[in-house]
Amino acid sequence: MARIFLRPGKGQISVNGRPFEEYFITEASRTTVRQPLLATETADRFDVLVRVCGGGLQGQAGAARLGIARALVEFNAELRPRLKQLGFLTRDPRQRERKKYGQKGARKRFQFSKR
């Protein structure tokens, strides 16, 4: 889950009170977060404050990307077609599968013993 706050500024991004580069270590996740800002050419107009929790770093980066895209549409509705075309307004529907009774996990079984 991610909460995004857009403020007029120079393009600073902070995640959970830490600098953006320090929180997202890999370049791939940094690129993911920046994509909506770069696509709409608003990267240097806003300071972005991100609060994320849950999941892994890639999931958090995806949640931040979705939140930033939605915040930009809230700011300027004319950006919506561009962001929608690039797929930034689509939520990733995948969720973890629940553990089933009589099994070790969602799919894994206990070892079968014939005797």
Backbone as JSON Lines, residues from 0, in Angstrom:
{"i":0,"aa":"M","n":[0.84,-1.17,0.0],"ca":[0.0,0.0,0.0],"c":[0.89,1.24,0.0]}
{"i":1,"aa":"A","n":[0.5,2.22,-0.77],"ca":[1.31,3.44,-0.86],"c":[0.42,4.67,-0.75]}
{"i":2,"aa":"R","n":[0.93,5.67,-0.03],"ca":[0.28,6.98,0.03],"c":[1.23,7.98,-0.59]}
{"i":3,"aa":"I","n":[0.71,8.82,-1.47],"ca":[1.54,9.75,-2.22],"c":[1.09,11.17,-1.94]}
{"i":4,"aa":"F","n":[2.05,12.06,-1.73],"ca":[1.78,13.47,-1.54],"c":[2.62,14.25,-2.55]}
{"i":5,"aa":"L","n":[1.95,14.97,-3.45],"ca":[2.64,15.8,-4.44],"c":[2.66,17.23,-3.93]}
{"i":6,"aa":"R","n":[3.85,17.83,-3.91],"ca":[3.97,19.22,-3.5],"c":[4.76,19.96,-4.58]}
{"i":7,"aa":"P","n":[4.46,21.23,-4.82],"ca":[5.28,21.98,-5.79],"c":[6.73,22.02,-5.31]}
{"i":8,"aa":"G","n":[7.66,21.76,-6.21],"ca":[9.06,21.72,-5.81],"c":[9.98,21.5,-6.98]}
{"i":9,"aa":"K","n":[11.14,20.9,-6.67],"ca":[12.19,20.75,-7.68],"c":[12.42,19.31,-8.12]}
{"i":10,"aa":"G","n":[11.57,18.38,-7.73],"ca":[11.73,17.0,-8.17],"c":[12.33,16.07,-7.15]}
{"i":11,"aa":"Q","n":[12.35,16.47,-5.88],"ca":[12.86,15.6,-4.82],"c":[11.84,14.49,-4.54]}
{"i":12,"aa":"I","n":[12.32,13.26,-4.35],"ca":[11.44,12.15,-3.99],"c":[11.97,11.57,-2.68]}
{"i":13,"aa":"S","n":[11.1,11.46,-1.68],"ca":[11.51,10.81,-0.43],"c":[10.51,9.69,-0.13]}
{"i":14,"aa":"V","n":[11.04,8.57,0.35],"ca":[10.23,7.39,0.63],"c":[10.39,7.04,2.1]}
{"i":15,"aa":"N","n":[9.29,7.05,2.83],"ca":[9.28,6.75,4.27],"c":[10.31,7.59,5.03]}
{"i":16,"aa":"G","n":[10.44,8.85,4.65],"ca":[11.35,9.76,5.34],"c":[12.81,9.6,4.96]}
{"i":17,"aa":"R","n":[13.1,8.72,4.01],"ca":[14.48,8.51,3.56],"c":[14.62,8.96,2.12]}
{"i":18,"aa":"P","n":[15.83,9.3,1.7],"ca":[16.02,9.68,0.29],"c":[15.66,8.52,-0.64]}
{"i":19,"aa":"F","n":[15.12,8.86,-1.77],"ca":[14.64,7.91,-2.78],"c":[15.72,6.88,-3.17]}
{"i":20,"aa":"E","n":[16.94,7.36,-3.43],"ca":[18.02,6.47,-3.87],"c":[18.46,5.52,-2.76]}
{"i":21,"aa":"E","n":[18.27,5.94,-1.52],"ca":[18.67,5.1,-0.39],"c":[17.64,4.0,-0.14]}
{"i":22,"aa":"Y","n":[16.36,4.28,-0.38],"ca":[15.3,3.31,-0.1],"c":[15.22,2.25,-1.2]}
{"i":23,"aa":"F","n":[15.12,2.71,-2.47],"ca":[15.07,1.77,-3.6],"c":[16.49,1.59,-4.12]}
{"i":24,"aa":"I","n":[17.09,0.47,-3.8],"ca":[18.5,0.23,-4.08],"c":[18.74,-0.03,-5.57]}
{"i":25,"aa":"T","n":[17.87,-0.82,-6.2],"ca":[18.11,-1.19,-7.6],"c":[17.64,-0.09,-8.55]}
{"i":26,"aa":"E","n":[18.31,0.01,-9.66],"ca":[17.97,1.01,-10.67],"c":[16.61,0.69,-11.31]}
{"i":27,"aa":"A","n":[16.26,-0.59,-11.39],"ca":[14.97,-0.99,-11.98],"c":[13.8,-0.45,-11.17]}
{"i":28,"aa":"S","n":[13.88,-0.56,-9.85],"ca":[12.78,-0.07,-9.02],"c":[12.73,1.46,-9.01]}
{"i":29,"aa":"R","n":[13.89,2.11,-9.1],"ca":[13.9,3.58,-9.19],"c":[13.24,4.04,-10.49]}
{"i":30,"aa":"T","n":[13.55,3.35,-11.57],"ca":[12.96,3.68,-12.87],"c":[11.45,3.49,-12.82]}
{"i":31,"aa":"T","n":[11.0,2.4,-12.19],"ca":[9.57,2.12,-12.07],"c":[8.85,3.27,-11.38]}
{"i":32,"aa":"V","n":[9.42,3.78,-10.3],"ca":[8.77,4.85,-9.55],"c":[8.73,6.14,-10.35]}
{"i":33,"aa":"R","n":[9.8,6.43,-11.1],"ca":[9.89,7.69,-11.85],"c":[9.06,7.72,-13.14]}
{"i":34,"aa":"Q","n":[8.64,6.56,-13.64],"ca":[8.0,6.48,-14.96],"c":[6.84,7.45,-15.19]}
{"i":35,"aa":"P","n":[5.85,7.55,-14.28],"ca":[4.74,8.48,-14.56],"c":[5.18,9.94,-14.63]}
{"i":36,"aa":"L","n":[6.16,10.31,-13.81],"ca":[6.65,11.69,-13.83],"c":[7.38,12.0,-15.14]}
{"i":37,"aa":"L","n":[8.17,11.05,-15.61],"ca":[8.91,11.25,-16.86],"c":[7.97,11.23,-18.07]}
{"i":38,"aa":"A","n":[6.94,10.37,-18.03],"ca":[6.01,10.27,-19.16],"c":[5.2,11.54,-19.33]}
{"i":39,"aa":"T","n":[4.89,12.21,-18.22],"ca":[4.09,13.44,-18.28],"c":[4.95,14.7,-18.24]}
{"i":40,"aa":"E","n":[6.27,14.53,-18.19],"ca":[7.23,15.64,-18.17],"c":[6.99,16.59,-17.0]}
{"i":41,"aa":"T","n":[6.69,16.0,-15.82],"ca":[6.46,16.8,-14.61],"c":[7.48,16.45,-13.53]}
{"i":42,"aa":"A","n":[8.58,15.81,-13.91],"ca":[9.56,15.33,-12.92],"c":[10.19,16.47,-12.12]}
{"i":43,"aa":"D","n":[10.37,17.63,-12.74],"ca":[11.04,18.74,-12.04],"c":[10.06,19.76,-11.46]}
{"i":44,"aa":"R","n":[8.76,19.46,-11.52],"ca":[7.75,20.4,-11.01],"c":[7.22,20.04,-9.62]}
{"i":45,"aa":"F","n":[7.41,18.78,-9.2],"ca":[6.83,18.33,-7.94],"c":[7.87,17.68,-7.04]}
{"i":46,"aa":"D","n":[7.71,17.89,-5.74],"ca":[8.39,17.06,-4.74],"c":[7.4,15.97,-4.37]}
{"i":47,"aa":"V","n":[7.86,14.74,-4.31],"ca":[6.98,13.61,-4.05],"c":[7.34,13.01,-2.7]}
{"i":48,"aa":"L","n":[6.35,12.91,-1.82],"ca":[6.52,12.22,-0.54],"c":[5.75,10.91,-0.63]}
{"i":49,"aa":"V","n":[6.44,9.8,-0.4],"ca":[5.84,8.48,-0.54],"c":[5.88,7.77,0.8]}
{"i":50,"aa":"R","n":[4.75,7.17,1.2],"ca":[4.67,6.32,2.39],"c":[4.24,4.95,1.9]}
{"i":51,"aa":"V","n":[5.1,3.94,2.01],"ca":[4.77,2.59,1.56],"c":[4.94,1.6,2.69]}
{"i":52,"aa":"C","n":[4.15,0.53,2.65],"ca":[4.29,-0.56,3.6],"c":[3.79,-1.84,2.94]}
{"i":53,"aa":"G","n":[4.27,-2.97,3.45],"ca":[3.82,-4.26,2.95],"c":[4.53,-4.68,1.68]}
{"i":54,"aa":"G","n":[4.55,-5.98,1.43],"ca":[5.14,-6.52,0.22],"c":[6.65,-6.36,0.18]}
{"i":55,"aa":"G","n":[7.23,-6.63,-0.99],"ca":[8.67,-6.47,-1.17],"c":[8.97,-5.14,-1.83]}
{"i":56,"aa":"L","n":[10.23,-4.92,-2.14],"ca":[10.63,-3.65,-2.72],"c":[10.05,-3.44,-4.11]}
{"i":57,"aa":"Q","n":[9.98,-4.49,-4.92],"ca":[9.41,-4.35,-6.26],"c":[7.92,-4.04,-6.17]}
{"i":58,"aa":"G","n":[7.22,-4.71,-5.27],"ca":[5.8,-4.44,-5.08],"c":[5.56,-3.03,-4.58]}
{"i":59,"aa":"Q","n":[6.42,-2.56,-3.69],"ca":[6.3,-1.2,-3.19],"c":[6.57,-0.19,-4.29]}
{"i":60,"aa":"A","n":[7.53,-0.5,-5.16],"ca":[7.81,0.4,-6.28],"c":[6.61,0.48,-7.22]}
{"i":61,"aa":"G","n":[5.98,-0.66,-7.49],"ca":[4.78,-0.67,-8.34],"c":[3.63,0.1,-7.71]}
{"i":62,"aa":"A","n":[3.46,-0.05,-6.39],"ca":[2.4,0.67,-5.69],"c":[2.66,2.18,-5.72]}
{"i":63,"aa":"A","n":[3.92,2.56,-5.57],"ca":[4.28,3.98,-5.64],"c":[4.02,4.54,-7.03]}
{"i":64,"aa":"R","n":[4.32,3.75,-8.06],"ca":[4.08,4.19,-9.44],"c":[2.59,4.43,-9.68]}
{"i":65,"aa":"L","n":[1.76,3.49,-9.23],"ca":[0.31,3.64,-9.38],"c":[-0.18,4.87,-8.62]}
{"i":66,"aa":"G","n":[0.31,5.06,-7.39],"ca":[-0.11,6.2,-6.59],"c":[0.29,7.53,-7.2]}
{"i":67,"aa":"I","n":[1.51,7.6,-7.74],"ca":[1.98,8.83,-8.38],"c":[1.13,9.14,-9.62]}
{"i":68,"aa":"A","n":[0.84,8.09,-10.41],"ca":[0.01,8.29,-11.61],"c":[-1.38,8.79,-11.24]}
{"i":69,"aa":"R","n":[-1.98,8.22,-10.19],"ca":[-3.31,8.66,-9.76],"c":[-3.27,10.09,-9.22]}
{"i":70,"aa":"A","n":[-2.21,10.42,-8.51],"ca":[-2.08,11.79,-7.99],"c":[-1.92,12.8,-9.12]}
{"i":71,"aa":"L","n":[-1.19,12.44,-10.16],"ca":[-1.03,13.33,-11.31],"c":[-2.36,13.54,-12.04]}
{"i":72,"aa":"V","n":[-3.17,12.49,-12.15],"ca":[-4.49,12.63,-12.78],"c":[-5.38,13.51,-11.92]}
{"i":73,"aa":"E","n":[-5.27,13.39,-10.59],"ca":[-6.02,14.25,-9.68],"c":[-5.62,15.72,-9.87]}
{"i":74,"aa":"F","n":[-4.33,15.92,-10.1],"ca":[-3.81,17.28,-10.31],"c":[-4.26,17.85,-11.65]}
{"i":75,"aa":"N","n":[-4.14,17.04,-12.71],"ca":[-4.48,17.51,-14.06],"c":[-5.12,16.35,-14.83]}
{"i":76,"aa":"A","n":[-6.42,16.42,-15.07],"ca":[-7.16,15.34,-15.73],"c":[-6.74,15.14,-17.19]}
{"i":77,"aa":"E","n":[-6.09,16.13,-17.79],"ca":[-5.65,15.99,-19.18],"c":[-4.51,14.99,-19.33]}
{"i":78,"aa":"L","n":[-3.85,14.63,-18.23],"ca":[-2.76,13.66,-18.27],"c":[-3.26,12.22,-18.31]}
{"i":79,"aa":"R","n":[-4.55,12.02,-18.02],"ca":[-5.11,10.67,-17.91],"c":[-4.94,9.81,-19.17]}
{"i":80,"aa":"P","n":[-5.26,10.29,-20.38],"ca":[-5.12,9.42,-21.56],"c":[-3.69,8.91,-21.76]}
{"i":81,"aa":"R","n":[-2.71,9.77,-21.54],"ca":[-1.3,9.37,-21.71],"c":[-0.91,8.3,-20.69]}
{"i":82,"aa":"L","n":[-1.28,8.52,-19.42],"ca":[-0.94,7.57,-18.37],"c":[-1.68,6.25,-18.56]}
{"i":83,"aa":"K","n":[-2.92,6.32,-19.0],"ca":[-3.71,5.11,-19.22],"c":[-3.15,4.3,-20.38]}
{"i":84,"aa":"Q","n":[-2.74,4.99,-21.44],"ca":[-2.16,4.32,-22.61],"c":[-0.89,3.55,-22.23]}
{"i":85,"aa":"L","n":[-0.08,4.13,-21.35],"ca":[1.16,3.48,-20.92],"c":[0.93,2.43,-19.83]}
{"i":86,"aa":"G","n":[-0.31,2.32,-19.33],"ca":[-0.64,1.28,-18.35],"c":[-0.29,1.63,-16.91]}
{"i":87,"aa":"F","n":[-0.09,2.91,-16.61],"ca":[0.29,3.31,-15.25],"c":[-0.9,3.42,-14.31]}
{"i":88,"aa":"L","n":[-2.13,3.39,-14.85],"ca":[-3.31,3.49,-14.0],"c":[-3.95,2.13,-13.74]}
{"i":89,"aa":"T","n":[-3.28,1.05,-14.13],"ca":[-3.8,-0.29,-13.94],"c":[-3.15,-0.93,-12.73]}
{"i":90,"aa":"R","n":[-3.98,-1.42,-11.81],"ca":[-3.48,-2.08,-10.6],"c":[-3.1,-3.51,-10.93]}
{"i":91,"aa":"D","n":[-2.02,-4.0,-10.35],"ca":[-1.61,-5.38,-10.53],"c":[-2.54,-6.27,-9.7]}
{"i":92,"aa":"P","n":[-3.34,-7.14,-10.33],"ca":[-4.38,-7.88,-9.59],"c":[-3.88,-9.1,-8.82]}
{"i":93,"aa":"R","n":[-2.6,-9.44,-8.95],"ca":[-2.12,-10.68,-8.32],"c":[-2.09,-10.56,-6.8]}
{"i":94,"aa":"Q","n":[-2.53,-11.63,-6.14],"ca":[-2.49,-11.71,-4.68],"c":[-1.97,-13.08,-4.3]}
{"i":95,"aa":"R","n":[-1.52,-13.21,-3.07],"ca":[-1.04,-14.52,-2.64],"c":[-2.22,-15.47,-2.46]}
{"i":96,"aa":"E","n":[-1.97,-16.73,-2.75],"ca":[-3.0,-17.75,-2.62],"c":[-3.04,-18.24,-1.18]}
{"i":97,"aa":"R","n":[-4.23,-18.5,-0.66],"ca":[-4.33,-18.9,0.74],"c":[-3.82,-20.31,0.97]}
{"i":98,"aa":"K","n":[-3.38,-20.58,2.19],"ca":[-2.95,-21.91,2.59],"c":[-4.18,-22.79,2.73]}
{"i":99,"aa":"K","n":[-4.12,-24.02,2.2],"ca":[-5.25,-24.94,2.29],"c":[-5.05,-25.88,3.48]}
{"i":100,"aa":"Y","n":[-6.17,-26.33,4.07],"ca":[-6.07,-27.26,5.2],"c":[-5.57,-28.62,4.7]}
{"i":101,"aa":"G","n":[-4.84,-29.33,5.55],"ca":[-4.29,-30.63,5.16],"c":[-3.09,-30.53,4.25]}
{"i":102,"aa":"Q","n":[-2.61,-29.32,4.01],"ca":[-1.44,-29.13,3.17],"c":[-0.43,-28.26,3.91]}
{"i":103,"aa":"K","n":[0.8,-28.28,3.4],"ca":[1.86,-27.51,4.03],"c":[1.76,-26.03,3.67]}
{"i":104,"aa":"G","n":[1.23,-25.73,2.49],"ca":[1.08,-24.34,2.04],"c":[-0.06,-24.24,1.06]}
{"i":105,"aa":"A","n":[0.02,-23.27,0.15],"ca":[-1.05,-23.1,-0.82],"c":[-1.07,-24.26,-1.82]}
{"i":106,"aa":"R","n":[0.11,-24.68,-2.28],"ca":[0.2,-25.78,-3.25],"c":[1.0,-26.96,-2.73]}
{"i":107,"aa":"K","n":[1.96,-26.7,-1.87],"ca":[2.86,-27.77,-1.39],"c":[2.1,-28.71,-0.46]}
{"i":108,"aa":"R","n":[2.32,-30.01,-0.65],"ca":[1.71,-31.03,0.21],"c":[2.74,-31.54,1.22]}
{"i":109,"aa":"F","n":[2.22,-32.21,2.25],"ca":[3.12,-32.93,3.15],"c":[3.64,-34.15,2.41]}
{"i":110,"aa":"Q","n":[4.82,-34.64,2.79],"ca":[5.43,-35.78,2.1],"c":[4.55,-37.01,2.28]}
{"i":111,"aa":"F","n":[4.3,-37.73,1.17],"ca":[3.47,-38.94,1.22],"c":[4.3,-40.11,1.72]}
{"i":112,"aa":"S","n":[3.72,-40.86,2.63],"ca":[4.4,-42.06,3.15],"c":[3.49,-43.27,2.92]}
{"i":113,"aa":"K","n":[4.0,-44.24,2.19],"ca":[3.19,-45.43,1.87],"c":[3.01,-46.3,3.1]}
{"i":114,"aa":"R","n":[4.04,-46.36,3.98],"ca":[3.95,-47.2,5.18],"c":[4.19,-46.39,6.43]}
